[in-house]
């Protein structure tokens, strides 16, 4: 149990920190950074992990029905749209606010939708009502964080003058909208796992360990997401021949930073799976809340350390802290309801 909790905390910290290197890849535009990160994190590393942990990976897919493959491909593509919005969102509104809104909203919908679609009778139980209360509280926390971000932008806009302030305000609301879209699309990854049970069963039949049996879903789903991501980034680069930035002088550091992003992202998934296997029957009630809380806190710490809230004043910062506290309480309530 202790080992499982430590591994889950480590996974959450890695997930919360994975976009941080993006701040220092200054030679590249967003589309260059996100396309290479997606190549590492969505294709190369997940498939490498799957081939290392699944004894007969090809047979797992060939023995799976076309209906299941089509379902996880569809949800992977939808999740890919969410990851594009995630990358744009955190680069626009910052790591702190971006993580709070996206993970908070995604966590709320990811918890609520499967219950509505597959376990509607659970709402009549005390556990289901506790989960519902946690979801409502999570949405309140998201609203508080968005309000704090709005106040922060107004405070920083006042320092830059009217023209700068108007521009910052418009950018903020566009970024917030993108974050909300990302939060809405994020639960599609959960649906890939719900509809991919056949793949997990086939992986176990090949001799895969229980903690690794979901890896074939990960790599297939994320590869579907990569296709959507790459096409969108290619479209952006086509406007100004952005692919030339890959070979600019000093671009080697950008390659290293995007590889680090991929390691942090893929590593968090692998370590989280290991952590869940140690938690046993309590995985849903302990593992998920720990991952969500740790990733949100780490994302906010990264935002604070890199100066995202510098000059914003105490009111926005205290509102953000209140929103985070509400999110953490909500996540704990959902964990209690799962128990």
N, C-alpha and C positions, 0 to 999 in steps of 0.2 A: 504493500500500500504506500509506504513512504517513498520507495523508489519510483512508483508510478506517478506520485504527486510531483516529485522533483523533475522527472522527465517531461511532464506536462507543463510545468512552469517554464522549463527551458524552451520547449516548443513555442509557448506563447510569447516569450521574450524574443525569440528569433523571428516570429511572425510580425511582431510589432516593430521590429527594427529593420526588416528587409528593404523598405523603400529609402532608408537613410542614405545609402551610397549615391542615390540618384541626385542628391543635392550638390555633390562634388564633381559630377560628370559634366563640367561646364562647356566642354568642347562640342558636345552633341546636343541636339534638340530632343524634345520629349519623345518623338517617334523613333529616333535612333536608339535611345536608351531602352524604351519599352520593348521594341522588337527584338533586340539582342538578349535582354533579360528573359523575355518569353521563350526564346530559343533554348536558353540554358535551363530555365526553371520549368517550362511546360513540356519540353520534348526530350532533350538529351539526358538530363539527370533523372527524370521520372522513369524513362524507358530503361536506363542503365540499372536503376534500382529494381525495376520489375524483373529484368532478366537475371539479376543476381539472387532474387528471393523467391521466384516462382520456378519450380523444377521444369515444367513444360509449358511455357507461356503461350506458344503458338497453338497448342492443343486446347488451351483454355478458351481461346477465341473461336476456334473452328467447331468446338462442341457447344457453343452458345447460340441460341436462337437469333435469327435476324431481327426479330421484334425487339429483343433486349439491346442488341447492338445499335439499332436505330434510335432507341430511347435515350441511351447514354450519349450518343453522338449529338442528338438534338439538344439535350440539357447542357452538354459541354459547350456547344456553340452559343447558347444563351448566356451561360456563365462567362464565356469569352467577352461578350458585350459588357458584362458587369466589370470584368477586369480592366477593360479599356477605360471605362468610366472611373474606376478606382484610381488608375494611374494619373488620369487627367485631374481628378478631384483632389488628391493629396498634393499634387504639384501646384494646384491653384489656391486652395484654402489652407494648406499646411498639414503636417502629419497629425498634430493634436486633434484638430477639429475633424479632419477627414476620417481618422480611425474611429472617433466617437460616433459620428453620424452613420458611417457605412456599416461598421460592425454592430452598432446598436440596432439599427433598422434591419439589417440582414439577420441578426440574431432573433429579433422579434418575429419577423415573417418566417424565418426558418423553423422556429418552434411552433408557430401558430398554424401555418398552412398544412403540414402533415397531420396535425390533430384534426383539423376541420375536414380534410379529405378522407382520412383513413381511420380516425379514432374519435368521431364526433361524440360518442357516448361518454368519453372520458371527462367531458365538461360537467357531467353530473356528479362526479366524485370530488372529494375534498382536494385531492392532488391536482386534478384538472383545473379546479377553480383557483388554486394557488398559482399554477402556471399562467393562467389567464391574467391574474393580478400582476404577476411579474412582467408579462408582456406589456400591459397597460403602463406600468411604471417605467419600463424600458423606453417606451415611446415618449413619455414625459421627460426622461433624461435626455433623449435625442433633441427634443424641442429646446430644452435649457442650453444644451451645447450649441445649437444653432443660434440661439439668442445671444449667447456669449460671443460667438464669432461675429455676429452682426455689430455688436457694440465695440468689439475690438477694431473692426474695419472703420467704424465711424471715428474712433479715437485716433487711429493712425492717419485717417484721411484729413482730420483737422490739423494735423502737424504738417501735411503736405500741401495745403491750400485747396481752394474750391475745385480747380480743374483736376488736380491729382485725386482729390477726394471722390469726385464723380466717377472717374475711371476705376478707382479701387472698388467702389460700391457696386458698379456694374459687373466687374470681374468676380467679386465675392458671390453675388447671387447666381451667376452662371456656374461657378464652381460648386456651390451648395446644391444646385439642381442636379448637376452631374453626380454628386455624391449620393443623392437620394435615389437616382436611377440605378447606381451601382448597388446600393443597399437592397433595392427591390429585386435586382437580378441575381444577387448572391445566393439566395436559397436554391437556385437551380442545381447547384452542386450537390445539395442534400438529396434532391430528387433523383440525380444520377445514381446515388447509392441505394435509394429506395427501390428503383427499377433495375438495379444491377445485382440483386441478390443471387441470381443464377450464376453470374460470373464468379462471385465469392465462393459459392458451392463447388463450382468446377475447379477453382484454384485449390481448394482443400483436398479434392479428390486426387490431384496430382502430387500431393504430399507437402503443399505449402503450409507453413506455420500459420495459426489463426491470426496473429498480429500482422502478417504480410498478405493475407488472402485478398484484401481490398486493393492492393497495388495495381492489378490489371485495370481496375476501374479508374484509378487516378491517372495512369499514363494515357489511356484512351481518351478520357474526358478532357484532360488538359491539352492533348494534341488537337482535339476539335476546337478548343478555345484558341490555340495558337494560330490555326488557319484564319480565324476571324480577325485576330489581333494583327497578324502579319499583313493581311490584305488592307486593313485600315491604315497601318503605318506606311505601307508601300504607297497608298493613295496620297498621304500627306507628303512623303518624300518626293513624289513625282512632281509636285508643284514647284519645288526649287532644287531639283536634283540632289536631294538630301543624302543620297547614298554616298556622295563624295566625302561626306564628313567622317565616314568610317576609316579613311586613310589619311586624315589630316595629321599634321605634325603634333605630337602630344596626345593622339587619340588612344595610344596604348593603355593609358590610365583608365580611360572610359571602358575599354574591354574588360579590364581587371575588376572595375567597380560593378559592372553589370553581371559578371560571373559571381561576384560576392553576393549580389542580390539573389541570383539563382540558387546559390548554396544555402542561403538563409531561408528562402522560401521552401525549397524542396526538403531541406533538412528538418524544418519545422514539421512538415507533414509526416516524414518517416519517424521522427522522435515521438510525435503525438501518438502515432499508431502503436509504438512500443509502450508508451505510457498507459494507453487504454488497456492493453493486454495485461498489465500488472494490476489494474484496478478492478478487473472482473465484473461482477454484477453491478457495481457502483459506478461504472465508467460513465454512463449518461448523466448521473446526478453529481458526480465530482469532477470528472475530466473536462466536460464541456464548459462548466462555469470557470474553472481554473484557467483554461485556454483563453476564453473571452476576456476575463478580467486582466490577465497578464498582458495580453496583446494590446488592449486599450491603454493600460497604464504605461507600457513601454513606448507606445506610439506618442503619448503625451509627454513623456520624459524626453524623448528625442526632439519633439517640437520645442520644448522649453530650453533644452541645452543649445539648440541651434538658433535661438533668439526669435522664434515666431511670434511671441507675445511681448517682446521688448517694446516699451513705450505705450502699451495698451492701457495701463492703469490698473487699479485694484478691482474695480467693479466687474469688468469682463472676466478677469482671472478668477475671481471668487465665484462668479456664475458658472464658469466652466468647471471649477472644482465641485460645485454643488451638483451639476449635471453628471459628472463622473461618479460621484457618490451614489446618486440615484440609480445609475446604470449598474453599479456593482451590487447594490441591494437587490435590484431587479433580477440580475443573473443568479444571485444566491437563492431568491424565491423560486425561480424556474428549476434550479437544481433540487431544491426541497420538494417541489411538486413531482419531479421525475422519480425521486426516491419513494 
